[in-house]
Amino acid sequence: MPADPAAESLARLAAERVDHRFKGLPPDADGLTVGELAGQRRNLFTGDFATPVLALSAERLEHNLRLMETYAARHGLAFAPHGKTSMAPRLFQRQIEHGAWGITLAVPHQVRVARAFGMRRVFLANELVDAAALRWIARELGADPDFRFVCYVDSVRGVELMDAALRDATRPLDVVVELAAGEGARTGVRTEAECAAVADAVAGTRTLRLVGVAGYEGEVPKADTGRVTAWLRRLVALAAEFDEAGRFTGLDEIVVSAGGSAWFDAVAEVFAEIPELSLPVLKLLRSGAYVSHDDGHYRKLTPFNRVPEEGALEPAFRLWTQVVSRPSAEQAFVNAGKRDAAHDLDLPFAQVIRRGGVERPATGVSVTALSDQHAWLATTPEADLEVGDWVGLGLSHPCTSFDKWQLIPVAEADGTVVDYVRTFF
């Protein structure tokens, strides 16, 4: 029986040696393999981990994976979670194990990581006109008949550049026309007439194959339920118009894709309204931040706030820091800053304090600023905080939390570390 390339490559991750590259890990673990260290099941708080150290909750991670698996299935959606959130092949594999169709990515380097770890279906939610990257993808497609790759296109010029780079390709590259979320939004074609012109340009090549339409509703200007729903209906109507015009002849299915982490409920609702087309429709959702969720931005924006009967995501990250200075009754400093904590959307949130093995709420403690390697804490009179205490911080924005850590412990509720997540940014 042929070897599973994904399993083989993930096994190589377990064989990687622990050393100075990886923040927060026990100094005496140097030289062990990641697999050996995981096998020791050290405790995050008593196993000589050094602060600051970022940890993922094993239970909450599993909860989030299961929740989005069942959500997608309930709504008849295929799911290609956005891998740029974590850039963690082990999490990619767990997402696949939890029913994902494939992985969404944003740039060619990310595709190379996914392919190195055996991912067979990749949706690139971006335009791709780099000739070197296109030639590499063409070689991957030519060498592996099971590899499926789909990317955006939004201009006739882009089609011309892709066609020129792919002249020696043995398989056509699948593309979807990206419909912009509106004037002033990000990438994408602004009008349906221009969409037709881009589709005509694709049809005029032998190197590209039009397989559907896509876009990102998170870029709808002044987004609210009404505006997002209206744009999603434009996207569905575009797919129907293209189908009626015979643009999908010869395919097995039509791809219609949308869905970030803020409006997937609207995507589910509108995609349920897709009329019967000439072929089956792959309704592809691409939300990515769910895997770890957060304590700030996405906690406020998650669609589960609007549909609580469908469940709730749980924030899985906690950054453990240590009080290194308490210069006054109103101020303290911990040893984690911008190099360790996401700070592009919100500052971290002081959640719990640990002292002597006892954990309690961080009452009267708040983060007011970050330096490169320090968090500034404001403390009110009720704050019980001493030098040496561990302070657990909640974070906002998963994408800029994962990218600061190359090897992240996955800990159970009692602190037992059962796995490590390797990232590739």
Secondary structure by P-SEA (a helix, b strand, c coil): ccccaaaaaaaaaaaccccccccccccccccccaaaaaaaccccccccccccbbbbcaaaaaaaaaaaaaaaaaacccccccccccccaaaaaaaaaacccbbbbccaaaaaaaaaacccbbbcccccccaaaaaaaaaaaaacccbbbbbbbccaaaaaaaaaaaccccbbbbbbbbbccccccccccccaaaaaaaaaaaaaccccccccccccccccccccaaaaaaaaaaaaaaaaaaaaacccccccbbbbbccccccaaaaaaaaaacccccccccbbbbbcccccccccccccccccccccccbbbbbcbbbbbbbccccccccccccccccccccccccccccccccccccccccccccccccccbbbbbbcccccccccbbbbbbbccaaaaaaaccbbbbbcccccccbbbbbcc
